[in-house]
Amino acid sequence: MEQPRKSFGNVDDDHWTRTRVNANEEDIQYLRERSKAPGVADGGEARNFYCMECEGVIPFEEGDLNCPHCGAKVDGTTRRYFNWVEIDTPPQSDLAALLPWALAILALISLLTLWYFWG
């Protein structure tokens, strides 16, 4: 019985990438479409990100800026990278959302305390 050849070096018919032909056609098609996005042909740098509107490549810069391809405003706190979206800074404080609840609880405790001692 002949042992299967190991797939080192050039990609031949035994290589794992050849044995999975058409296994991920939807993903491959998506990546082919992504390669046509504005700025992709120009290459890029170590940390590019993508416009949320036109999916064009934008060189990494800090802060808010506009997409060089479509002019859309790029928020400095949320960036779309190759296969994830990163939130660079935490959102604003939730104090405004929690304040009414905190005041309601404080008022309830105050009323219960008054009722207990003077009721």
C-alpha positions, -999 to 999 in steps of 0.1 A, spaced: 0 0 0 14 33 -11 16 62 14 0 95 3 25 122 -5 29 150 19 20 184 5 51 204 10 64 230 -15 44 237 -47 7 232 -45 -2 200 -63 -33 179 -66 -27 164 -31 -25 197 -14 -53 204 12 -63 236 -7 -70 215 -38 -90 189 -19 -114 215 -6 -123 230 -40 -157 247 -39 -160 240 -2 -162 277 7 -175 292 -26 -195 320 -8 -165 331 12 -142 330 -19 -167 351 -39 -169 376 -11 -131 380 -10 -130 383 -48 -155 412 -45 -136 428 -17 -105 428 -39 -123 452 -62 -129 478 -35 -114 513 -40 -78 514 -29 -72 476 -26 -52 475 -59 -28 502 -44 -18 478 -16 -17 492 18 1 495 50 3 474 81 -29 487 96 -54 497 70 -91 498 77 -122 500 55 -149 525 48 -183 514 61 -200 529 31 -179 521 0 -156 494 16 -126 512 2 -92 509 19 -82 538 42 -47 542 56 -48 542 94 -49 576 111 -61 586 145 -93 606 150 -122 615 128 -116 618 90 -134 614 57 -131 585 33 -107 594 4 -129 574 -20 -165 584 -13 -161 612 12 -181 595 40 -173 606 75 -153 580 94 -159 581 131 -126 578 150 -141 555 177 -153 526 154 -132 511 126 -139 482 102 -108 461 96 -105 431 73 -129 407 92 -139 425 123 -151 459 136 -130 474 164 -142 500 189 -110 519 198 -125 539 226 -152 530 250 -186 547 245 -196 577 265 -206 572 301 -239 556 309 -244 580 338 -272 598 320 -291 566 315 -285 554 351 -292 587 368 -331 585 368 -329 550 383 -304 560 409 -326 590 419 -357 568 421 -339 543 443 -326 571 465 -361 586 468 -376 552 477 -350 546 504 -356 581 518 -394 575 519 -389 541 536 -365 555 561 -390 583 569 -419 559 572 -398 536 595 -387 563 619 -418 586 619 -445 562 608 
